[in-house]
Amino acid sequence: MKKGRETSPTVSKVTKDVFTIPNFISMTGAALAIHGSKKIDTAEGLVECAVGRLADVLDGKVARTTGQTSNFGAALDATTDKIVMAKILYEMNKKGLAPKHVLGIVATLNLINTGATGIANLRSKEKGETRPTKSGKLAMAGETITLISYIAAHIAEQDKNPKLAEILRKLGAGAFAASLPFAAHATCTYIKRAINGDSEKEKQRQIADVNRSLGSMAMLGRLSGRS
């Protein structure tokens, strides 16, 4: 009798990393946000975009909770996030839903971060450089609040509610200003990753090795003194 073909370890690992709940959430959220962005100047489109962006926040938490974290998942999350953000910014600019300088700065920072992350991944032996920093996550949250506020202000204005529209625009401006320090810090970190590659990790390993060696020498010294 012929033995059934065994699945290779590589195929099993790829399958395990690809077909996960967090990746499904990432793809579903991205699809929902892209679909909503086409009618982003309506309440329905805004809700779809907001839910889609929320899914982008939840997928990481679900991955850590279920133990389904992987470099592929991190790369997928980062890629879908940038595609969705680019689509939303394009539609908002086309429909004039936010100040040009706000959209321009958000787009520029995202473009730099994407390029720096790509370079870091190419230079790093450990393909984990797509994972965002804490400051990056806070910046993304601030940018999302900014864009949603400006879209909601436009909808409120269309509904003949200028006071609410003014409040929402101020909220958008405030969220944008608050996000800038985090965004700047995140961008600097991503650029450093791109420049250093694995050198920073190697430096940390060397420091750890030196500390362990010094600890061992101190212990041997104490033991020698007791003998």
N, C-alpha and C positions, 0 to 999 in steps of 0.2 A: 504493500500500500504506500502511496505517495504522501509524504507529510505536507500539510497545508503550509502555504508560504507564511513565514513569520514576518511581522512588521519590523522594519529596522528601527533601532533606537532613535535615529535622526528624524525619521518620519513620525514616530510616536511623539517626540518632543515638539515638533512643529505643529502637529495636530492639537496637542495639549495646549500650546501657547496661543494658537489662532482661534479655536472654537471655544471661547470662554464667555461667561456672562458679561464681564466688563467690556470686552470687545464688541459684543452685541449692543450694549448700551451706547458705546461710543458711536457706532455706525448708525444706530437708530436716531440718536440725538442729532448727529450731523445731517442726516437726510431730512429730518423734521425742520431743522433750522434753515437749511438751504431752500426747502420748499416754501417756508414762511417768508423768507427774504424777498421772494418775488412779489409779494404783496405786503411789504413791510410797513407801508404807510396806512395800514388798516389794523383794527383791533385784533382780527383773526390772525393776521400775519405776525403781529407783535407777540401774541401768546405762543404761537408755534416757535418763534425764534427764542423766546424766553425759556420755554420748556426744553428746547434743544440745547441751549447753553447750560441749563441746570443739569442735564444729563452728562455734560462734559465734566461737571464738578463731581457728580456722584460716581462715575465709573472708577475713579481712582480709589475712592473709599470702599466701594464694593470689591475691588481687586484685593485690597489689603485685608478686608474682613474675611473673604473667602479663600485667601491664600493663592489667588490666581494672578499674581504679579509676574510680569515678564518684560524683557527688553522689547519684544515685538509689540506688546500691549502699550508700553510707554511710547514707542515710535508711532503707533497707530493713533493714540490719543493726541500726541503733539501735531501730527500731520492733519488729522481731521479738524483740530482746533484752528490751525492756520488757514485751512481752506474755507471753513465756515466764516471766520473773521474777515477774510478777504472778500467773500461774497457779500456779507452784510455791509461792509464799508463801501463797496462798489455801488450797491443799491441805494444806500443812504446818500451818497454823493450825487448819484444820478437824479434822485428825487429832492435833493436839497433839504434833507431832514436835520442836519446839524452844521455848525460852523466849519468852514473849510479847514481852519487851522487845527481843530480838534481831530477831524478825520485824518488829516495829513500826518499829524504827530503819531497817532495810534498806528497808522499804516506803516510809517517809517520804522518805528520801534519793533513792530512785529516782523518786518522784513529783515532788519538787522539780526534779531533773535533767531529767526529761521536760518539765515546764512551761517551765523556763528555756531549754531547747534549742529548743522550739517557738517561743517568743517571739523568740529570737535569729535563727531562720530567717526569721521574718516581717519583722524589722527589717533584715536583711542583704541587700544587693544580690547578693552572691555566696553562693549556697545551699550552703555547705559547713560550716555550723555544727553539723551532727549528728555530726561526727567526734569521737570521745572523746579526752580528753587522756590522757597517760601515767599520771597519777595515777588517772584514771577506770578505765583498764584494770587497774591494780594493785588498785584497790578492788573491781572486779568479780571478779577472780581470788580475792581474799580472801573475798568474800561467797559465792562458789561453793563454796570449800573448807569454809567455815563450815556452809552448809546441807547439803552432802553428808555431812559428819562427823556432824551431828546425826541425819540420816536413818539413816546406817549404825549409829549407836549404838542407835537404836530397834530396828533389825533384829537386832543382836547380842543385845540384851536379850530379844527374842522367841525367840531361839535358845538361851536359857539360858546366856549368856556375859556375866555382869555386869562382869567385869574389863575385857574388851575394850570394852564399852559405856562404862565410865567413862573409859578412855583416849581414846576417840573424842569424848566430850563435852568433855574438856579440850582436845583438838585444835581442836574447833569454837569453844570460847570463846577460845582463843589466836589463831586465825585471824581471828575477829571483832574482837578488840582491835587486832590488827595492821592490819586493813583500815581502821579508823576515821580515822586521820590522812590517808590517801590519799583516802578518801571525802569528808572535810571539805574538803580542798584542791580536789578535783574539783568539788564542789558550788559552792564560792566562785567558781571559774573560770567555770562555766556561768552563774551569776547575773550575773557581770560581763559576759559575752557578751550576755546578754539586756538589760542596762542600757545598754551602750555601743553595741550594734548595729555599724554600720560605722565609728563614730568612732575606735575603737582602730586599725583598719586605716588610716584616713585619717591619723591622727597618725603612724603608722609611715612612711607614704608621704612625709609632709611632712618628717620627720627625714631620710629617705633623700635627698630632693631637696635639702635644705639641705647635707647632707654632700657630695653630688655637686657642688653649686655652689661650695662652699668649696674642694674639690679642684681644680676648673677654674680658680678664681681664683688659687690657689697656683701652678698650672702656668704660667698666663699671666705671673705675676710673675717666675718663674724664667726664662722665655723672654725677657722684656723686659730682665732684668738681663744676659743674655748678648749681646743685640744692641748 
